[in-house]
Amino acid sequence: MNIFITGISRGLGKELALHYTGLGHKVFGFSRSALDNQKNENKKLIDSKNFKYYTGSINIDSDASAAIEEAIKFMGSIDVLINNAAYKLFKLPDEITAEEYRESIDTNLTSQIILCNKVIPHLIKNGGGKIINMSSNAGMVSYEGGTSYCTSKAGFISYSLSLAKYLKDKKISVNVISPPTFSTGDYRTTRPEINHTKLLQSEKVIKLIDYIVFSKKFITGKNFPMFKLKTLIKYSVLKQIEFLDYLFQFRLK
Ligand SMILES: NC(=O)c1ccc[n+]([C@@H]2O[C@H](COP(=O)([O-])OP(=O)(O)OC[C@H]3O[C@@H](n4cnc5c(N)ncnc54)[C@H](OP(=O)(O)O)[C@@H]3O)[C@@H](O)[C@H]2O)c1
C-alpha cells in the first residue's frame, strides 16, 4: 500500500510512518522540519527504503504540490491519504492574534482541504482510495481556550463528512477520527511530568486507523469519536438536553 501522511516529524504522524514502513508499506511524509537523525527511531525511518519525505509547509501551495509530485514519483500512486498535521493553539480568544487565527485555521482546515483537492484526482486515477482525517474531541466540545483549535477541528469533521458523500460513488472513502488527548512517544519524552498512563495511548489511535486502512469493507462518512463510554453517555445526554432546551425556549413558547 502507498500511504501519504502529513505531519511526520513527531508524534502520531511519525509513529504511523514507522508502523506502516515496518509492515512493508510505502510511506511518503510531509512536514516543515527535517527528522533529527540523532534519534534512533528517526534513523530507522530515514534509512528505510520504504520511506521518503518532503520538508515544507502544507500552508504553502507550491510546497503541497511539490510534495504530492514527489510522492507520486516515489510510490507510483497514493492509496491512502492521512491528514494528520496540526497547529495546536490553545489561548483565550482575545490573546490570539489575527495571524495566529489564520495560521491555525489554515493548518488544521483550509490547507488540508486544498491538499485533499490535489490528491483526489490521483485517487480517482487509481480507481479509488482512502482519506483519513485527524480531527479531535475538541471538534465536538467547546472550551474557552479552544476558539481556534475547536473551530478548525469542528470544521474538519463537517468537511470530511460532506466530502464522503460526494466521493462515495468514486470508490473513495473519507473518515474522520476525533480522539481525546492521547499520549505519543514524543509527548511522553517532552512532558514527563504528566501521568501518561491515564491518557489514551497512540497505539489505540493507530489500531483504529489500521481498521480503516486494511478494511475490505467500504467504510465511509464516519466520525470516530474515541470517547470513553462515560464521556459518550454524558455527550449524548447533553445533546438531548440542548434539543429539549431549544424546544422549550423557542418552539413551545
Ligand atoms: N495528541 C493529542 O492529544 C491529540 C488529541 C486529539 C487529536 N489530535 C490530533 O492528532 C493529530 C496528531 O497529533 P500529535 O499530537 O501527534 O501532533 P504533534 O505532535 O503536534 O505533531 C504535529 C505534526 O504536524 C506537523 N505540522 C504542523 N504544521 C505544519 C505545516 N504547516 N505543514 C506541515 N506539517 C505541519 C508538525 O511538523 P512540523 O512542525 O515539523 O511542521 C508535526 O509533525 C493532529 O491532527 C492533532 O490535532 C491529537
The ligand as an ORCA input file, in Angstrom:
! r2SCAN-3c Opt
* xyz 0 1
  N      -2.070     14.389     20.800
  C      -3.303     14.610     21.193
  O      -3.604     14.662     22.385
  C      -4.392     14.777     20.165
  C      -5.742     14.691     20.571
  C      -6.738     14.794     19.606
  C      -6.412     14.983     18.290
  N      -5.083     15.095     17.934
  C      -4.776     15.289     16.509
  O      -3.980     14.181     16.093
  C      -3.006     14.624     15.145
  C      -1.605     14.237     15.624
  O      -1.380     14.820     16.902
  P       0.089     14.859     17.546
  O      -0.104     15.072     18.999
  O       0.891     13.735     17.072
  O       0.619     16.230     16.902
  P       2.073     16.920     17.048
  O       2.969     16.084     17.874
  O       1.820     18.339     17.465
  O       2.610     16.909     15.539
  C       2.015     17.713     14.566
  C       2.708     17.456     13.247
  O       2.168     18.382     12.282
  C       3.235     18.969     11.580
  N       2.873     20.297     11.080
  C       2.469     21.361     11.800
  N       2.267     22.425     10.990
  C       2.567     22.005      9.730
  C       2.579     22.625      8.460
  N       2.237     23.915      8.313
  N       2.957     21.910      7.376
  C       3.306     20.599      7.501
  N       3.309     19.936      8.678
  C       2.948     20.640      9.786
  C       4.375     19.028     12.614
  O       5.632     19.071     11.979
  P       6.479     20.421     11.739
  O       6.321     21.272     12.947
  O       7.838     19.874     11.514
  O       5.881     21.013     10.514
  C       4.217     17.695     13.321
  O       4.906     16.691     12.627
  C      -3.221     16.129     14.993
  O      -4.069     16.378     13.898
  C      -3.908     16.525     16.277
  O      -4.687     17.684     16.157
  C      -4.077     14.988     18.830
*
